[in-house]
Structures are given as structure tokens and as C-alpha cells.
Amino acid sequence: MAGPMFKGSLCALITPFKNGGIDEQAYADLIEWHIAEGTHGIIACGTTGESPTVTHVENKRVNELAVEVSKGRIPILAGTGSNNTAEAIDMTQHAAEIGADAALVVTPYYNKPSQEGLFQHFKAIHDACDIPIMIYNIPGRCIVDMQPDTMARLAELPRIAGVKDSTNDIKRPYATRQAIGGDFAVLSGEDATVLPFLAMGGHGCISVTANVAPRLLSQFHTAWQDGDVATAQSLNERLMPLHAAMFCEPSPAPVKYGASLLGHCDEEVRLPMVSCSDAAKKQVREAMTHAGLLN
């Protein structure tokens, strides 16, 4: 492989709901919009896609839809993680069967496994599934933090392709690349710190903000890859209030509200998540206006 499998702006896509169910047409339309806007990849049914509150049947259907609609025009990373290894294997095998480009597998949450437990969990999924696997390391939600040396052990396996790093530690991409190097993809999971993350050797970002600003995020990453640091810095400053607004209340309520302002879907979320407060809606509207997304 010449370079990492994934880089640039990948969108952690929301899952639109309508009257309690998945709005499949809105979801398909969102993917078409992202392709037209220049997004470099789609993550189906990740955290922003409300994976904790969709059923396993719905999760598989969302992943299927993403593959069906994209028709190979944009990489699809299927969210298939679980804190139950057998369930993660089942979901990841399904992602391989439907033709997803990779599976995004979160570290086991709540269980609090050791580093050896993390290694064995991902190795078991790897060994049972014929698809590239991206590790999703998010200690703020999962409690456990996969260390670079554990990741380096996993990277020796042929289908462990990279990491979504949501540690918010801007030193981590350097440590990861020092431990692994090569073609291992190092993607940020934190929009607000993506510029220093890239400067420390990261390859891109799995972005929440890209749900409402896909073209701007694509332009930002393209500028960085082209060595146009001034343009990247200018776009980053334009987007910083929007990054903050997307997390002014528990995600994905703010980003779903933002998508609703653009006419892409309803703002509906599933309990225990609730819709944005009036104060949060005001912050989202103002940030989107500042970014030039609303008049």
C-alpha cells in the first residue's frame, strides 16, 4: 500500500430519524450531498450515527444503505463495534459481506479490559473477518485508552489499517507513528484540535462538523495536503465556532439541529438523547452563520 488507506475529511454521518424510525431517503440524500461536496469518506453508524440506540438490525441496515447508495464512489467505513466480542465479530462479518471498505470498531466500553484484553478483542475480530479494521480509541466514552504499544502489536496484523484517535491528545499522533509508522492511518476524532493533530503527523479527521460543512472541511484538508498552510489556517479559524457549537450539548443533538436548518433531515434523536435547548439552537445558528452556511 502506498500511504494510508484513509485520509482527509471523513464524515461521522448522522442517522436521520422520522417518527421513531430511520429516514432512509434522507440518509441516501445525505450521502449524495457529501459526494457532491467533496467529502473523502463516510462513517456509517458510528457514535454520531447513534449506534448506542439503534438496534443491531437497524445498524446493519444503515451500513447496507451507505454501501448501496455510494456505489463505490466514496469509501464507506461501517460502524461495527461492541463491548461483546462475539457481537462485534457478527457486525464486522456483515460489513465485509455487504462490501464496506472498512469497519470502524470501538474499544470495548464499560467492561474496562486490560491492554491485553484490548489486543485479544481486536485480534479475534481481525481473525474472523476479511475486511480492513480501523480501531476507534475514545477513552472519554469507553474509559479504556489503547496505548500506542498495544496498537503497534495490532498493526502487525494485515487487516488492522489505522486508528480514529479521540484522545484529544495532540502528542498522540506522533507517538503512534513512532510506534507503528508505515501506512497505518492516523485520523483524529476531534474537530477542534485537528490542525495541531495534522501538524503532529495525522492524516485526517473523522468529523462531526462535516455533517453541516462538508465542502469547507474538504477544502481545509485538501489545502493542508497541498502544503497551503495559510488557507488551512484561515478555514480552521472560520470553523472553530462551529466545532464548539457541535458539542455545546450532548452530540448528536446539535449537529442534527444544524442539519435540519439546512433542510437535510429532522432534528429527531432517540432517548436518552434529547433535542437541543433554545440556547444551544441559538449557538448553532450563529456558528453556522459565521461559517457562511446560513444567511
N, C-alpha and C positions, 0 to 999 in steps of 0.2 A: 504494500500500500504506500502511495506517495502522499504523505501528510495525513492529518486526522480525518476520520470518516465524516465528522460534522464540524462545521464552523459557522461563524456569523450569527445572524439573528434567527433563532428558533422560537416559535411562539408556544407557550404553555396554554393551549387553547381552552377557553371556557366550554362548558357543555350547556347549551341553551335548554331551558325547561319551559313548558307551557301547560298550564292546568295540571301540574304534577308530573307530567311525562316528558320524555326527551323530544324536543322540537327538531326532528330530523331534517326538515327543509332548511330551517335557519342554520343548522350545523353545516349542511352541504354548501349553503350560500357563503358562510364564513370562510370555508376553505377556498372556495373560488376567489373570494376577495383577497385572501392572503397570497394566493398565487399571483394574482394581478398586481399586488402591491410590492412584491419582491421579497417576501419572507423566505428564509433559507431552509426552513423545516418546520414541521408541526409535531407537537407532543399531544397525543390524544389521551384523554382520561388520566391526566396527572392530578396533582393536588388542586391546581386552578380549575381543572375539569371536574372537580368534586368527586374524585374517586372514593372518598370515605363514605359517601351517601348514595352512590349508585349501586345497584345490585350487580352480582357477577354477570348475570345475563345482559344487563344494560351496558356494563363495562365492555364486554366482548362486542356488543352491537355497535357501540361508539367507535371502537377500534376498526371494526369492519367498514363502517361508513367512511372513515377517514381514508382507508386504503381504496375503497371503491370510487370515491369522488376524486381523489388525487390522480389516479391512473398513472402513477409513476412520475408525475410532473414535479413533485416536491417530496422530499423524504418524510416518511411518517414513522415516528417513534411511538410505539404503543405502550401506555402505562399498564404494567402487569404485576406490580409489587404487592406483597402481602407479608404480614408477620408470621404467616403459616407457610412453611417452605413448600409443602405439597400444593397448596393453592397457588402460590407464585409459579410453580412449575406448570400447572394446568393452564394458567392465564398466558404464560410465555409460550407454551407449545401452541396455543391458539393463535397468538400473534404471528408465529412462524408459518402456520398453516394458511393464514389469510394473506400473507405476502408483505407484512410490515417490514420496513427497512431495519429496524432495531427495536429492542424492548428497553424501556426505562424502568428499572427495578429499584425500589426504595429500600434502604436498610430497614430491618425488622424493628418496628415501633412497639413500645410498651414492654416487650419481652426483656429488653436490655441485655442482649447477648454480649459475650466477650469478643475480642478481636478474632480469636479462633472460631467462635460461633459465626461471626460475620463471614469469615473466609469460607467455612463449610457450607453455609447457606447459599452463597453465590456460586460456589463450585458445583453444588448439587443442581442448581438451576442451569448453569452452563452445560453440565454434562448431559442433562436430559433434553436440551433444546438446541435446535440448529438455527440459531439467529444471533446476530451481534447483540451484546448486552451493554447498556450504559448504567453504571452504578449511580444511584441518587443518594447523595450523602447530605442529610439535612438534620443535624443534631438538635436544632431548636424545636423540631417537631417529634423526632424519633428518640431523643435522649442520648443515643449512642452516636459516636463520631468515629467513622472508619479512618484510621491513621494511614499516612502515606506508605508505610512499610507493608501494611496489610493489602493496600491497593496494589502495590508493586508485586506481591505474590499472586494476586488475581490476574494482573496484567500479563503474566506468563502464560495464561490460558488463551487459546487462539481466538475466542469469540468475546472476550472482555475488551470492549472498544474504547471506553472512556468513562468520564465522571461528570455528573451535574453536581457542582460544588456549591452548596448553600450554607457553608460555614460562616460566610461573611468575614472571612479571614483573608485579607488581600495578600498575605505572605504564602498562603497555601498553594496557589498555582505554581509558584517557584519550587516549593518543597516537593510537590507532586511530580513535576517534570524532572527534578533532580533524581528522584527515586525511580522514575519509570523512563522518561524520555521517549524517543521514537515517535510513533504515530498515535499514541494514546491521546484521545480528545479530552481537553480540559475546558469545560463550559461552566460559566458562572450561573448561579440560580438567583442572583441578587442584582436587580436592575440598577440600584442607586450606586453600587460600587463597581460597576462593570468597567469603567475606564481604567482605574488602577489595576483591576484584575487582568485586563488585557496587557497592560504595561509590564506586569509580572510574569507574562508568558502564557496567559489564557488564550483560547482560540475563539471564544464566542460566548453567547448567553442564551439560556432558556428563559425567555422573558414573559413576564405578566403584562407589562406596559404595551408590548407588541399587539395585544388584543385590540387596542384602540389606536395605536400609532405605528402600524406595520411598516409603512413606507419610510418614516423617519428613522426607525430602528435599523431597517435595511441599509439606508443611506449612511447611518453612523458607522456600522460595521464595515461596509464597503470602503468608506473613507479611511478607516483605521488600517484595513488590509492593504490599501493602496499607499500607505505612508503619509496620507494627508491628515496630519495630526491636528492642524488648526480647524479644519472642518469638523472633525470628530469632537473636538473640544467645544466648538460652537453648538453643535447639535446636542451634546451632553448637557450643556447649560440650559438649553431650551427645554429639555426633557426632565430636568431634575424635579421641578414642582409636580410634574405628572407622576414620576416614580413615587414620590412621597404620598400623593393622593391615592394611588392604587392600594396603599396599605394603611390609610388613615383609620380604617375599621377592618375587622377580620375579612381576609380575602376568601372568596372572590366577590363579595358583595359590591365593593367599589368599582371593580373592573366590569362587572355585569351591568351596573348602572351606567357606566361610561359607554358600553356597547349599545345600551338601549337608547342613549342620546343620539347615537349615530344611526339608529334605525335598524340595527342588526338582529336584535332579539329582545325578549322581555328581560326584566331585571330579576326574575324569579330565582331564588335559591332554595335549597332544601334544609329543613331543620337538622341539626341545631344551629345552622347559619341563618341569619335574618337579614332583611334588606337594610340598606343604608339609612342612617338618620338624616334629618334635614341638613344638619351641619356638615355631614360628610358629603352629601349630594352637592352642596354649595362649593366645597373644596374641589370636588371632582370637576364640576362645570368650569370653575375658574382656572384650574390647571389645564384643562383641555382647550380652553380659550387662549390661554398664554402660549400653548404649543401650536396654535393655529389650526386646531381641529374643529373648533366651533366658532361661529361668528359672534 
